[in-house]
Amino acid sequence: MSSPNGRLRRYRVVVLGEPAEQLRRWGGWASEVGGRVHEDYRRTLVFINNRLSRYPLLWGEPLYRLRSLGLRVFMGSYLMLNAWYAVSEAEGVVYLNRVRFVYSYPHGSPPAE
């Protein structure tokens, strides 16, 4: 998390195809619903992006390693989304490879896919 100069290391976040499309669809749904749902969705995306770009090794629950690829895989949750991601410490990259809506979110859920 810290770089050799003592500053906080920033990771580049890469959102892969399917998660990017899901997040766009859910964003459209949240905008249509508006109000609390839209604000919670925006807040969730900001929070998750912050954690992935600054604290990916501390935020989620570690699941497993892909040693041959140099990746550690995690799952983290916040408010209305679960996020599965892989971290390459050597490259300073986080790959967001799966997102799921938390259907226990009390203010509704997006249309079924």
C-alpha positions in Angstrom: 0.0 0.0 0.0 2.8 2.4 0.5 5.4 3.0 -2.2 9.1 3.2 -1.4 8.9 7.0 -1.0 6.2 6.6 1.8 3.3 7.8 -0.4 0.1 5.8 -0.8 0.3 3.6 -3.8 -2.4 4.1 -6.4 -3.6 1.1 -8.4 -5.0 1.4 -11.9 -8.5 -0.1 -12.0 -9.5 -2.0 -15.1 -13.2 -2.9 -15.5 -13.6 -5.9 -17.7 -16.3 -6.2 -20.4 -19.3 -7.9 -18.7 -19.0 -5.9 -15.4 -18.7 -2.7 -17.3 -21.9 -3.4 -19.2 -23.7 -4.5 -16.0 -22.6 -1.3 -14.2 -23.9 0.8 -17.1 -27.3 -1.0 -17.1 -27.6 -0.7 -13.4 -26.7 3.0 -13.6 -29.5 3.5 -16.1 -31.9 1.8 -13.8 -30.7 3.9 -10.8 -31.1 7.1 -12.8 -34.6 6.1 -13.9 -35.7 5.3 -10.3 -33.9 8.4 -9.0 -33.9 9.7 -5.4 -32.3 7.5 -2.8 -31.5 4.6 -5.2 -29.5 6.9 -7.6 -27.6 8.5 -4.7 -26.8 5.1 -3.2 -25.6 3.8 -6.5 -23.4 6.8 -7.1 -22.0 6.5 -3.6 -21.4 2.8 -4.0 -19.4 3.3 -7.2 -17.3 6.1 -5.6 -16.6 3.9 -2.5 -15.7 0.8 -4.5 -13.4 2.7 -6.9 -11.7 4.4 -4.0 -11.1 1.0 -2.3 -9.9 -0.7 -5.5 -7.5 2.2 -6.4 -6.1 2.7 -2.9 -6.6 -0.3 -0.7 -7.4 -3.4 -2.8 -5.4 -5.7 -0.5 -7.1 -4.5 2.6 -10.7 -4.0 1.5 -12.1 -7.3 0.3 -11.9 -10.8 1.6 -9.1 -12.8 0.1 -10.3 -15.8 -1.9 -7.3 -17.4 -3.6 -4.1 -16.8 -5.5 -3.4 -17.3 -9.2 0.4 -17.7 -8.7 1.3 -18.3 -12.4 -0.4 -15.0 -13.2 0.8 -13.1 -10.2 -2.7 -12.3 -9.0 -4.5 -12.4 -5.7 -8.3 -12.6 -6.0 -10.7 -10.9 -3.5 -14.4 -10.2 -3.0 -15.7 -7.0 -1.5 -19.1 -5.6 -0.8 -20.6 -2.2 -0.2 -24.2 -1.1 0.2 -25.7 -2.5 -3.0 -22.9 -4.3 -4.9 -20.6 -7.3 -4.5 -17.3 -7.0 -6.4 -14.9 -9.8 -7.3 -11.5 -8.5 -8.3 -7.9 -9.6 -8.9 -4.8 -7.6 -7.9 -1.5 -7.6 -9.6 0.9 -6.0 -7.1 3.8 -6.2 -9.5 1.9 -4.2 -12.2 -0.1 -2.0 -9.8 -3.3 -3.0 -11.5 -6.7 -4.2 -10.2 -9.0 -6.1 -12.5 -12.7 -5.9 -11.7 -14.0 -9.1 -13.2 -17.4 -9.6 -11.7 -20.2 -7.6 -10.0 -23.4 -8.7 -8.5 -26.3 -6.6 -7.1 -27.0 -7.2 -3.4 -30.6 -8.2 -3.6 -31.2 -7.5 0.1 -30.7 -3.8 -0.7 -33.9 -2.4 0.9 -34.8 0.2 -1.8 -35.3 -2.1 -4.8 -33.3 -4.0 -7.3 -32.6 -3.7 -11.0 -34.7 -5.6 -13.6 -33.7 -9.3 -14.0 -31.0 -9.9 -16.6 
